[in-house]
Amino acid sequence: MDWATLAGVAVGAVGTVALAPVVVSAAGFTAGGIAAGSAASWMMSAAAVANGGGVATGSAVAILQSIGAAGLSGSAATVVASVGGVLGGAIADAMT
């Protein structure tokens, strides 16, 4: 693996961990709850309808709201960094 690919892995890993909470918040999953009229509110509504009125524990909506309220946990940051590193490395490798 060359230096450009290694740099791509590092930038991808750090960038995704830094941007994930920003993207989740922009979608409407905030520390104060789900923002009205947002993509998050649409997702929550769809999940509630599908589940008979509630949002299931461990569902995508519940996980995203947890990230919006408290940020990434250590294990979530590891997963996000891994995915970002793979993508960053692949993009850097394709560009060289």
N, C-alpha and C positions, 0 to 999 in steps of 0.2 A: 504494500500500500504506500503510495507516495504522499508527500507533504500536503499537496492540494486536497487530496481525499481526506486526510486526517483533519485538516482545517475545516473542511465541509462537515465532517462528523461533529466536531466541537461546536461550530457555529449553529448547526442544526439542533443539537442537544440543548445548548444554552438558550437559543432563541425560542424554541417551543416551550420550555419551562417558563420563560419570562412572559411570553405572549399568551399562553393558555388562559390565565385568569382575566386578562384584558378582553379576550375574545368572548369568554363565558359571560363576563359582565356586560359587554356590548349587546349580547343576545338577550339580556334581560334578567339573568340570574344574578341578583345583587345581594349585598349584605343585609339590606332591609327587606328582602323577599323578592318575589317575582314581580317585575315591572309590568304594569297594565299596558296592554296594546303591543307587547313585544313578541318576538318569536318564542320566548320562554312561556309566555301566557298561553299562546296557541298550543305549544307542546303539552303544557300542563292540562289544558282543557281536553285535548285529544286523549291523553293518558287517563284522565278521570272518567271520561265517557267509556273508554275501552275496559276499564276496571270496575265499573259499577259505581262510580262516584268518588273513588279515592285514587291516590297515586301510590303505587306499590313501592315498598321499601326496596332499595337496590336497583330501581329502574333508572333509565338514562336521565329522566327529569330529576329524580331525587339526588343522583350523583352530581349532576351539573349544578343544582341548587346548593349542595354542600360545598362545592368548589367556589361558587359565587359568594357564599357566606363566610367561609373560613380559609379559602385558598387551597392549594394542593397539599395533600398529605405527603409524607416521605415516600410511601410506596407509589402513589399516583405520580409524583414528580419523577420517580425512576422510570415508570412506564412511558410517560410523556417524553422524557429525555431520550429513551431508547428509540422510540419511533422517530423523533426528530433527528437523532444522530444517523439512523439508517437512511432517512430521506435526504439529509444534507450530504452524506457521503456518496449516495447514488447520484445526486445532482452534480456534485463536484467531479466525480469520476466521469460522468457523461460529458462534462464540459472540457475535459483534458484530452 
